């Protein structure tokens, strides 16, 4: 069966066709449609971890290669209410601490906040160094709309970027 024989639905910009394998279609407009085949799971090619998008990472950590994405996605789907509990607890904590500290002297936290912000900035740079190359690869290979709108199996199978 040719890719042009695969139906394209108008309700969604991206449609997965499980019947035809891991094929996805992306509707750019009424006349332009792109098809993608992400049948290959993440794998090691020439010693490099390679994603379903065919991006190869020059190095990976052990926890990135063994991370069970589907376990955590399923856990969050099943126990989504847990996040609401933590949101409520956080808001209650902020309100209670504001009332508690209302008549107390302020703490001198300037040096601790400087250290915190430096560590946070370093962590953010590390995260950007891991994600920006893959985002650039996906943008160059598949385009902006695909990069922004797509969330499918190759994304979930990607232990490093996903």
N, C-alpha and C positions, 0 to 999 in steps of 0.2 A: 504494500500500500504506500502510495506517495504521500509526502507531507501535505501537499495541497488538498488531499482527500480528507484530511482530518477536519472535523467541523470546528468552527470558531464561534463562540457565544458572545453576544454583545453586552451582556450584563457585567462582564468583568474584563479588565484590561489583560489579565493573565489567566489562562485556563490550563489545568493539568489534565492530561488524558491518560489515565491509568491503563485503559484498554490497549493503548498503543505503546506501552513502555513508559519511560519517564520523559515524555515529550511535553513541552510547554509551548503555548503560542502567546505572543504579545502583540496586541493590536495597537499600532501607532496612530492610525486614523481609519477612515472607512475603506481605504484602498491599499494600505500597507500593513502587512502582517509578517512578523518574524517567528520562526520556529526554532526551538532549542531542544537538544537531546542531552539530558544529564543522566544517562544510564549507569555510568561508572561511578562507584562510590569513592570516597577518599582512599588514597593508596600511597605506597612508597614507590617512587620512580627514581632510579639512579641514586638511592639513598636520601631523597628529598620527599618530605610529606607533601602530597599533591591533593588539592581539593577537588570537589565535583565540578568546579568552574575552571579546572586545569591551572590553578595558580600554585606554584611550588614555593614552599617556604625554605629558606636556606638553613634554618635551625628551628627545632621545636623542643619544648620541655616534655618530660615524661607525662606530667598531668594533662597536658594538652592532647596528647595522643590517646590517652586512656579515658578521657572524660566521657561519661555516658550522657549525651545530650538528651536522648529520648526519655531517660529516667527522670531527669529534672523537669522537662517539659510536661510529662505526664503527672509528676508530683504536684507541680504548680497548677495544673488543670484540675486536679482532684481536690487540692487543699488551697484554693485561691482565697478563701476567707481568712487564712492566716495573715496575709498581708494587711487586711483591714484591721486585724487585732493590733499589729505593730504600728500602724498609722495612728490608731486611736490612743495607744499607749504613749507614743511619741508626743502627740498633741497634749495629752494630759500631763506628761512630764514637763513640757515647756510651760504650760499654764501654772502648774504647781511650783516650779522653780522660780518663776517670775514673782509669784506671791511670796515665796519663802525669802527671796533675796531683796525684797522691797525695802526693808528697814535695816539691812546689813551693809557693812562697808564693801566696796567693790574689790575684786581680786586684781592683782597686777599680772595679767596673762600675756603681755606683749611678747616676751621671749618665747614662750611656749607656742603662741600663735604663729610666730615667724618660722619656727621649726616645723610646725604642722603644715603650713602653706608651702614650704620648700619640699617636704616629703610628698605632699599632694601633687605639686607641680611635676616632680620627678616621676611619680606613678602615672600621671596623665601623659607625659611625654613617652613613657614606655608603652602605654596602651596605644597611643597614636602611631608609634613606630611599628606596632604589630598590625594595625588595621588599615592605615593609609595605603600601603603598597597593594593590598588586596582590593580596596575600593577603587584605586586607580586602574588596576587590571580589569575589574568588572566594568568600569566606565568605558575604558578603551575597547573592550571586547564586545560588550552587549549594549552599551548606551545608558543614558541618564534615566530614562523611564524604567528600564529593567532594574537598574541599581536601586532605585527608590521604591518601586512597587513590588518587587519580587520577594516572597518568603516561602520557600518550598523545601523539599527534601534535601537538595544539595546544600542549602544554608544550614539546616539542622545537622547534616552529616559532617559539616565542617567543624572539626574539634577545635581548631585554632581561632578562626575568625568568627565562628557562629556560636 
